[in-house]
Amino acid sequence: MSRYFFHLVDDYDIIPDEVGIEVANLKEAYVEATKAIEEFRLEHSVDAADWEDWRIEVTDAWGDTILTLPLSGIGFCSMTLVEREQTLSRH
C-alpha cells in the first residue's frame, strides 16, 4: 500500500491534503480522485463556475505529482501510459 495525497490546486492557490489515503496502486488512486471530484461537484454545484480552473493533483509520499484531474471534467490525466508504468515500478 502506498499513501497518496489529493491537493486542490489552481494557478494561484493550493488547498493541501495533509492526511492522504492508503491505496494499493495508482489505478486505485485514480478511482479515489474521480470519486472525490464527484463528491466535490455534489457539494459545490451552486458555485461550480468558481471552481472551473481548479484541479486535483495527486501526489505520492515523496511529493511527486502522479495525476492531475480537472474539477471541470473527469477523464483527463496528465500522464501517459509509459509514465504511469514508470511511476508504478518506483513504488
The 8 nearest C-alpha neighbors of each residue, nearest first, counted from 0:
[[1, 23, 22, 21, 2, 24, 90, 20],
 [0, 2, 21, 22, 23, 3, 24, 90],
 [3, 1, 21, 20, 60, 19, 59, 22],
 [2, 4, 59, 19, 58, 20, 60, 21],
 [3, 5, 19, 58, 57, 16, 6, 59],
 [6, 4, 57, 16, 56, 55, 19, 58],
 [7, 5, 15, 16, 56, 55, 14, 8],
 [6, 8, 55, 14, 13, 54, 15, 56],
 [9, 7, 13, 54, 53, 12, 6, 55],
 [8, 10, 53, 11, 12, 52, 54, 13],
 [9, 11, 12, 8, 52, 53, 13, 54],
 [12, 10, 9, 13, 8, 53, 52, 14],
 [13, 11, 9, 8, 10, 14, 7, 53],
 [14, 12, 8, 7, 15, 9, 6, 11],
 [13, 15, 7, 6, 8, 16, 12, 9],
 [16, 14, 6, 17, 13, 7, 5, 4],
 [17, 15, 6, 5, 4, 18, 19, 14],
 [16, 18, 15, 19, 4, 6, 5, 14],
 [19, 17, 16, 20, 4, 3, 2, 15],
 [20, 18, 4, 3, 16, 17, 2, 5],
 [21, 19, 2, 3, 22, 4, 18, 1],
 [20, 22, 2, 1, 0, 3, 23, 19],
 [23, 21, 0, 1, 24, 27, 28, 2],
 [22, 24, 0, 1, 27, 21, 25, 28],
 [25, 23, 27, 26, 22, 28, 1, 0],
 [24, 26, 28, 27, 29, 87, 23, 22],
 [27, 25, 29, 28, 24, 30, 23, 31],
 [26, 28, 30, 29, 25, 24, 22, 31],
 [29, 27, 25, 31, 26, 30, 32, 22],
 [30, 28, 32, 26, 27, 31, 25, 33],
 [29, 31, 27, 33, 32, 28, 34, 26],
 [30, 32, 34, 28, 29, 33, 35, 27],
 [33, 31, 35, 29, 34, 30, 28, 36],
 [32, 34, 36, 30, 35, 31, 29, 37],
 [35, 33, 31, 37, 32, 36, 38, 30],
 [36, 34, 32, 38, 33, 37, 39, 31],
 [37, 35, 39, 33, 34, 38, 70, 40],
 [36, 38, 40, 34, 39, 35, 33, 41],
 [39, 37, 35, 41, 40, 36, 34, 42],
 [38, 40, 36, 42, 37, 41, 35, 43],
 [41, 39, 37, 43, 44, 38, 42, 36],
 [40, 42, 38, 39, 44, 43, 37, 36],
 [41, 43, 39, 40, 44, 38, 45, 37],
 [44, 42, 40, 46, 45, 41, 39, 47],
 [43, 45, 47, 40, 46, 41, 42, 39],
 [44, 46, 43, 47, 48, 42, 40, 41],
 [45, 47, 43, 44, 49, 48, 50, 40],
 [48, 46, 44, 50, 49, 45, 43, 51],
 [49, 47, 51, 50, 46, 45, 52, 44],
 [48, 50, 47, 46, 51, 52, 53, 45],
 [49, 51, 53, 47, 48, 52, 70, 46],
 [50, 52, 48, 71, 53, 49, 47, 70],
 [53, 51, 50, 9, 54, 69, 71, 70],
 [54, 52, 9, 50, 8, 51, 70, 69],
 [53, 55, 69, 70, 8, 68, 7, 9],
 [54, 56, 7, 68, 6, 67, 5, 8],
 [57, 55, 67, 6, 5, 66, 58, 54],
 [56, 58, 5, 66, 4, 65, 64, 55],
 [59, 57, 64, 4, 63, 65, 62, 3],
 [58, 60, 3, 62, 61, 63, 2, 4],
 [59, 61, 62, 2, 3, 58, 63, 4],
 [62, 60, 59, 63, 58, 64, 3, 2],
 [63, 61, 58, 59, 60, 64, 4, 65],
 [62, 64, 58, 59, 61, 65, 60, 57],
 [65, 63, 58, 57, 66, 56, 62, 59],
 [64, 66, 58, 57, 63, 59, 67, 78],
 [67, 65, 57, 56, 64, 77, 76, 78],
 [66, 68, 56, 77, 76, 55, 57, 54],
 [67, 69, 55, 54, 75, 76, 70, 66],
 [70, 68, 54, 71, 72, 53, 55, 67],
 [69, 71, 54, 72, 53, 36, 68, 51],
 [72, 70, 69, 51, 73, 52, 53, 50],
 [73, 71, 70, 69, 74, 75, 68, 36],
 [74, 72, 75, 33, 68, 69, 71, 70],
 [73, 75, 76, 72, 68, 33, 69, 29],
 [76, 74, 68, 73, 77, 69, 72, 67],
 [75, 77, 78, 67, 68, 66, 74, 79],
 [76, 78, 67, 66, 75, 79, 68, 65],
 [79, 77, 76, 82, 83, 66, 80, 65],
 [78, 80, 82, 81, 83, 77, 76, 84],
 [79, 81, 83, 82, 84, 78, 85, 76],
 [82, 80, 84, 79, 83, 85, 78, 86],
 [83, 81, 85, 79, 80, 84, 78, 86],
 [84, 82, 80, 86, 81, 85, 87, 78],
 [83, 85, 87, 81, 86, 82, 88, 80],
 [86, 84, 82, 88, 83, 87, 81, 89],
 [85, 87, 83, 89, 84, 88, 82, 90],
 [88, 86, 84, 89, 90, 85, 83, 25],
 [87, 89, 85, 86, 90, 84, 83, 82],
 [90, 88, 86, 87, 85, 84, 83, 59],
 [89, 87, 88, 86, 1, 24, 0, 59]]
